[in-house]
Amino acid sequence: MNIKIANLAVIFFMFIGLAAKAQDSLLTKNEVIARALESNYGIKMANNDVEVAENNQSILNSGYLPSIRGAGGYNYDLNNRLTEPEEGEDVDQRGIEGESYSASVNLDYTLFDGLGRFYNYKSLKEQYNLSQLEARETIENTILQLLTVYYEIARLSENMGVLKETLGISQDRVKRAQYQFEYGQSNNLIVLNARVDVNTDSINLIETRQQLRNTKRDLNVILNRDINNREFEVDTSVSFIPELRIESFLEQSTYNNVSLLQAKSNIILSDYDIKVSKSGYLPAVDLTGSYGWNKNISAATAFFPGSKTTTDGLSAGLSLSWDLFDGGLTSVAIQNAKINKVNQELQKKQIELEVERDIANALGNYENKLYIYRVQEENVLTNEDNFDRSEEQYRLGQITSIEFRQAQINLLDAKTSLNLAKYDAKLAELELLQLTGQLLNIDF
């Protein structure tokens, strides 16, 4: 009795261990998305671009802070001097040394530059916002690509199960046909046909297995993992967003679509370019200040004794500059900036039309795919019922092996078509969510 209990305990814990291992190898959708956000090269580069834009929009890059420079110097002179006075003897001096030291701290600050600095600063902040939108677009495209591959793995995994089941049924058919042949109830042709069907099902299974391995490698590339890592499974469950929620997403698409948001940001930037160009019509006021220290050491001459002179002090200045006429450069810059803004506004209108069209197409495609999925569910139920009846009739000898095989193929096609329809509908939903700007706001 104790031995039986011990054996049952061992079996129980082995089962628990296998279940835990299978659970560990399961990659959920949230896990692959989190890993992609952390490891995908494209997303990493997009985040680096955002970091650069964030540095650019800092106060340190705005021009609002003064510049302070330090300077220092040392000079050494060694000269020979011959003095020939009109009366008296010549004075010949050799090796006359002279030294000078200097040090200063200088400050330059622009008090006013026609508001060019102000609008440049605003433009840098808007460029930071634009870089965030561009990073978001990269993330959306990567996640859509990631989930496309993920659901393809799920579809192929489910197809593998269907094909294994089909192969098992075909192998049972071979055994039944072999028994019937041995007992003289059928001819060898039925056995050969059954074996051909087994070979066909085996080939289909092998090809699908290879497709599954290749697709897993595609997923590993996106996740920046070892491409030969195939020791994982994916979640094959699929749920669809309620219709009312989809309608609310459609109503807010104008405010959330990333392409439209980028177009709006570009218009704001072009408006700042106009204002920056107009600053060329206004004067600039600069402030300068410095603190300096100097020391000169001069050697004695024929008429003056040697000396040391030290000076230090502060100086400040205010200057105004105004380009009364710059040859028309400012005028041309303003005109070009205005034309660029018009182009940005036209491009925004074009994007609005394209996004409206894309959303309408994606919605229609999603509704059709969802309808096909529902129909395929009913089709599978019908074919399962037909296969069960055919299997029973085949055992009773009421239908031929060819008729039974046809029922088997019909069920196989129905199940694989259902898998395809399910994941096609989900991918159509994801494309619609991306266009409405909600792909990053849902829980997978």
C-alpha positions in Angstrom: 0.0 0.0 0.0 2.8 2.4 0.9 4.6 1.5 -2.3 1.5 2.4 -4.3 1.2 5.7 -2.5 4.8 6.5 -3.1 4.5 5.7 -6.8 1.4 7.9 -7.1 3.4 10.7 -5.4 6.2 10.4 -7.8 3.8 10.4 -10.8 2.1 13.4 -9.3 5.2 15.4 -8.8 6.5 14.5 -12.3 3.2 15.8 -13.7 3.6 19.0 -11.8 7.2 19.4 -13.0 6.2 18.8 -16.7 3.3 21.3 -16.3 5.6 23.9 -14.8 8.2 23.4 -17.6 5.4 23.8 -20.3 4.2 26.9 -18.5 7.7 28.3 -18.4 8.1 27.8 -22.2 4.9 29.6 -23.0 5.5 33.1 -24.4 2.5 35.3 -23.8 1.6 38.3 -26.0 2.4 40.7 -23.2 5.8 39.1 -22.6 6.9 39.3 -26.3 5.7 42.9 -26.5 7.6 43.8 -23.3 10.8 42.1 -24.6 10.5 43.9 -28.0 10.2 47.2 -26.3 13.3 46.5 -24.4 15.5 44.7 -27.0 14.3 45.4 -30.5 17.0 47.3 -32.4 14.6 49.5 -34.3 12.9 50.6 -31.1 16.2 51.2 -29.4 17.3 53.5 -32.2 14.0 55.4 -32.1 14.4 55.9 -28.4 17.9 57.2 -28.9 16.6 59.7 -31.4 14.1 60.9 -28.8 16.9 61.2 -26.3 18.9 63.4 -28.8 15.8 65.6 -29.3 15.4 65.9 -25.6 18.9 67.1 -25.2 18.4 69.6 -28.0 15.3 71.1 -26.3 17.2 71.7 -23.1 17.9 75.2 -21.8 21.6 74.4 -22.3 20.9 74.5 -26.1 18.5 77.4 -26.1 20.9 80.4 -26.4 19.4 81.9 -23.3 22.5 81.3 -21.1 25.6 83.6 -21.3 29.0 82.4 -22.6 31.9 82.9 -20.2 35.5 82.6 -21.5 38.7 82.6 -19.6 42.0 83.7 -21.2 45.6 84.0 -20.1 48.9 84.8 -21.6 52.6 85.2 -21.1 55.2 86.9 -23.3 58.9 87.0 -23.0 61.2 89.4 -24.9 65.0 89.3 -25.3 66.5 92.2 -27.3 69.7 94.0 -28.0 69.6 97.8 -28.2 72.1 100.4 -29.6 71.4 104.0 -28.8 73.3 106.7 -30.7 72.6 110.1 -29.2 73.5 113.3 -31.1 75.9 114.2 -28.3 77.8 111.8 -26.1 78.8 108.2 -26.5 76.8 105.4 -28.0 75.1 103.1 -25.6 75.1 99.4 -26.5 72.8 97.2 -24.4 72.8 93.5 -24.8 70.3 90.9 -23.5 67.5 93.3 -22.5 64.7 91.1 -21.1 61.0 91.9 -20.9 58.1 89.9 -19.6 54.3 90.4 -19.5 51.5 88.4 -17.9 47.8 88.6 -18.6 44.6 86.9 -17.5 41.0 87.8 -18.0 37.4 86.4 -17.7 35.0 87.6 -20.4 31.2 87.4 -20.5 29.0 87.7 -23.6 25.2 87.7 -23.4 22.6 88.5 -25.9 19.8 90.5 -24.3 17.6 90.7 -27.4 17.9 89.1 -30.9 14.6 90.0 -32.4 12.8 87.0 -30.7 14.7 84.6 -32.9 16.1 82.8 -29.9 12.6 82.5 -28.3 11.0 80.9 -31.3 14.0 78.6 -31.9 13.6 77.4 -28.3 9.9 76.7 -29.0 10.8 75.0 -32.2 13.3 72.7 -30.4 10.5 71.7 -28.0 8.2 70.9 -30.8 10.9 68.9 -32.5 11.1 66.8 -29.3 7.4 66.2 -29.5 7.7 65.2 -33.2 10.5 62.8 -32.3 8.3 61.1 -29.7 5.6 60.7 -32.4 8.2 59.2 -34.7 9.3 56.8 -32.0 5.7 55.9 -31.3 5.2 55.1 -35.1 8.3 52.9 -35.0 6.9 51.1 -31.9 3.5 50.6 -33.5 4.9 49.2 -36.7 7.2 46.9 -34.7 4.4 45.6 -32.5 2.2 45.0 -35.5 5.0 43.1 -37.2 5.7 41.2 -33.9 2.0 40.2 -33.4 1.7 39.2 -37.1 4.6 36.7 -36.6 3.3 35.7 -33.2 -0.2 34.8 -34.5 1.3 33.0 -37.5 3.1 30.8 -35.0 -0.2 30.3 -33.2 -1.9 29.4 -36.4 0.8 26.9 -37.5 0.8 25.4 -34.0 -2.9 24.8 -34.2 -2.6 23.4 -37.7 0.1 21.0 -36.4 -2.4 19.6 -33.9 -5.0 19.2 -36.6 -2.5 17.5 -38.9 -1.3 15.1 -36.1 -4.9 14.2 -35.5 -5.5 13.6 -39.2 -2.3 11.5 -39.4 -3.4 9.4 -36.5 -6.8 8.7 -38.1 -5.0 7.8 -41.4 -2.7 5.4 -39.5 -5.7 3.7 -37.9 -7.2 3.3 -41.3 -4.0 1.5 -42.5 -4.3 -0.9 -39.6 -8.0 -1.5 -40.3 -7.3 -2.0 -44.0 -4.5 -4.4 -43.2 -6.7 -6.5 -40.9 -9.4 -6.6 -43.5 -6.9 -7.7 -46.2 -5.5 -10.4 -44.0 -9.0 -11.7 -43.3 -9.9 -11.5 -46.9 -12.5 -8.8 -46.5 -10.8 -6.4 -48.9 -8.1 -6.3 -51.6 -4.6 -4.9 -51.3 -5.5 -1.8 -53.3 -7.4 -0.4 -50.2 -4.3 -1.0 -48.1 -2.1 0.8 -50.6 -4.5 3.8 -50.8 -4.5 4.0 -47.0 -0.7 4.1 -47.0 -0.6 6.8 -49.6 -2.9 8.9 -47.5 -0.6 8.4 -44.5 2.4 9.5 -46.6 0.4 12.6 -47.8 -0.5 13.5 -44.2 3.0 12.9 -43.0 4.4 15.2 -45.7 1.9 17.9 -44.8 2.9 17.6 -41.1 6.6 17.8 -41.9 6.1 20.9 -44.1 4.0 22.6 -41.5 6.6 21.8 -38.8 9.3 23.4 -40.9 7.2 26.5 -41.5 6.6 26.7 -37.8 10.4 26.5 -37.1 11.1 29.2 -39.7 8.4 31.5 -38.2 9.8 31.0 -34.7 13.2 32.2 -36.0 11.4 35.3 -37.4 10.0 36.0 -34.0 13.4 35.6 -32.4 14.9 38.1 -34.7 12.3 40.7 -33.8 12.9 39.9 -30.1 16.7 40.0 -30.5 17.1 36.5 -29.2 19.0 33.4 -30.4 17.4 32.6 -33.7 17.6 28.9 -33.1 15.7 29.0 -29.9 12.6 27.0 -30.6 11.8 25.7 -27.1 8.8 27.9 -26.6 5.1 27.8 -27.3 2.7 30.7 -27.9 -0.8 31.5 -26.6 -3.4 30.5 -29.2 -6.3 32.1 -27.5 -7.8 35.1 -29.4 -10.4 37.6 -28.2 -11.9 40.4 -30.1 -12.7 44.0 -28.9 -16.4 44.7 -28.5 -18.1 46.6 -31.3 -19.1 49.6 -29.1 -15.4 50.1 -28.1 -14.4 49.9 -31.8 -16.9 52.7 -32.6 -15.4 54.9 -29.8 -12.0 54.4 -31.3 -13.2 55.4 -34.7 -14.7 58.6 -33.3 -11.3 59.6 -31.7 -9.1 58.5 -34.6 -8.6 62.1 -35.8 -7.0 63.0 -32.5 -5.0 59.8 -32.1 -3.7 58.7 -35.5 0.1 59.1 -35.4 0.4 60.3 -39.0 -2.1 63.1 -38.5 -0.4 64.1 -35.2 3.0 64.3 -37.1 1.4 66.5 -39.8 0.1 68.9 -37.2 3.5 69.0 -35.5 5.2 69.8 -38.8 2.8 72.8 -39.4 3.7 74.1 -35.9 7.4 73.9 -36.8 6.9 75.6 -40.1 5.1 78.5 -38.3 8.0 78.8 -35.9 10.4 79.0 -38.9 8.4 82.0 -40.2 8.7 83.8 -36.9 12.4 83.0 -36.6 13.0 84.4 -40.1 11.1 87.6 -39.2 13.4 88.2 -36.3 16.0 89.3 -38.9 14.0 92.6 -39.2 14.6 93.5 -35.6 17.8 94.7 -33.9 20.1 92.7 -31.6 21.3 93.9 -28.2 24.5 92.3 -26.7 26.0 92.7 -23.3 29.7 92.2 -22.8 31.8 92.2 -19.6 35.2 91.3 -18.5 37.7 91.2 -15.6 41.3 91.5 -16.6 44.7 91.4 -14.9 48.0 92.4 -16.5 51.6 92.5 -15.3 54.5 93.9 -17.3 58.2 93.6 -16.4 60.5 95.9 -18.4 64.3 96.0 -18.2 66.3 99.3 -17.6 67.3 101.4 -20.5 69.9 104.0 -21.1 67.4 106.7 -20.0 64.8 104.9 -17.8 65.2 102.5 -15.0 63.5 99.0 -15.1 59.9 98.8 -13.9 57.1 96.4 -13.0 53.5 97.5 -13.8 50.4 95.6 -12.6 46.9 96.5 -13.6 43.5 94.9 -13.0 39.9 96.0 -13.4 36.4 95.4 -14.7 34.9 96.5 -18.0 31.4 96.3 -19.4 29.7 97.3 -22.6 26.4 97.3 -24.3 26.1 97.2 -28.1 23.2 97.4 -30.6 23.3 96.0 -34.1 20.6 96.4 -36.7 20.7 95.1 -40.2 18.8 97.9 -41.9 19.2 96.2 -45.2 20.7 92.7 -45.7 20.4 92.5 -49.4 16.9 90.8 -49.2 18.1 87.6 -47.4 15.5 88.0 -44.6 12.7 88.7 -47.1 13.5 85.6 -49.1 13.8 83.4 -46.0 10.3 84.6 -44.8 8.7 83.9 -48.2 10.2 80.4 -48.4 9.1 79.7 -44.8 5.6 80.7 -45.7 5.6 78.5 -48.8 6.8 75.6 -46.7 4.0 76.1 -44.2 1.5 76.0 -47.1 3.0 72.7 -48.2 2.7 71.3 -44.8 -0.9 72.3 -44.6 -1.6 70.7 -48.0 0.2 67.6 -46.9 -1.9 67.4 -43.8 -5.1 67.6 -45.9 -3.8 64.8 -48.1 -2.9 62.7 -45.1 -6.4 63.3 -43.6 -8.0 61.9 -46.8 -5.6 58.9 -46.9 -6.2 58.1 -43.3 -9.9 58.4 -43.7 -9.7 56.0 -46.7 -7.4 53.6 -44.9 -9.7 53.4 -41.8 -12.7 52.8 -44.0 -10.9 50.0 -45.8 -9.6 48.5 -42.6 -13.0 48.6 -40.9 -14.6 46.9 -43.9 -11.9 44.3 -44.0 -12.2 43.7 -40.3 -15.9 43.2 -40.5 -15.6 40.8 -43.4 -12.9 38.8 -41.7 -14.9 38.6 -38.5 -17.9 37.4 -40.4 -15.9 34.8 -42.3 -14.5 33.6 -38.9 -18.0 33.1 -37.5 -19.1 31.2 -40.7 -16.0 29.0 -40.5 -16.9 28.1 -36.9 -20.3 26.8 -38.1 -18.6 25.1 -41.0 -16.3 23.2 -38.6 -19.2 22.0 -36.5 -21.0 20.8 -39.7 -17.9 18.9 -40.9 -17.2 17.4 -37.5 -20.7 16.0 -37.5 -20.3 14.8 -41.1 -17.0 13.1 -40.3 -18.4 11.4 -37.2 -21.2 9.9 -39.3 -18.8 9.0 -42.0 -16.4 7.3 -39.6 -19.3 5.2 -38.2 -20.5 4.3 -41.6 -16.9 3.3 -42.7 -16.6 1.0 -39.7 -19.9 -0.6 -40.7 -18.7 -0.9 -44.3 -21.5 1.3 -45.6 -19.1 3.7 -47.4 -15.9 3.3 -49.2 -12.4 4.4 -48.0 -12.4 7.0 -50.7 -15.6 8.5 -49.3 -14.3 8.4 -45.8 -11.1 10.0 -46.9 -13.1 12.8 -48.5 -14.9 13.5 -45.2 -11.5 13.5 -43.5 -10.1 16.0 -46.0 -13.2 18.2 -45.6 -12.8 18.3 -41.8 -9.1 19.0 -42.2 -9.8 21.9 -44.6 -12.5 23.3 -42.4 -10.3 23.3 -39.3 -7.3 24.9 -41.0 -9.6 27.4 -42.7 -11.0 28.3 -39.3 -7.5 28.8 -37.9 -6.7 31.1 -40.8 -9.9 33.0 -40.5 -9.5 33.5 -36.8 -6.0 35.0 -37.0 -6.8 37.0 -40.2 -9.6 38.6 -38.3 -7.4 39.4 -35.4 -4.7 40.9 -37.6 -7.3 43.0 -39.4 -8.4 44.3 -36.0 -4.8 45.2 -35.1 -4.4 47.1 -38.3 -7.6 49.0 -37.5 -6.4 49.8 -34.0 -3.1 51.1 -35.4 -4.9 53.5 -37.8 -7.2 54.8 -35.0 -4.1 55.3 -32.8 -5.1 52.8 -30.1 -2.7 49.9 -30.7 -0.6 50.9 -27.7 -3.6 51.5 -25.5 -5.1 48.0 -25.3 -4.3 45.0 -23.3 -3.3 41.9 -25.3 
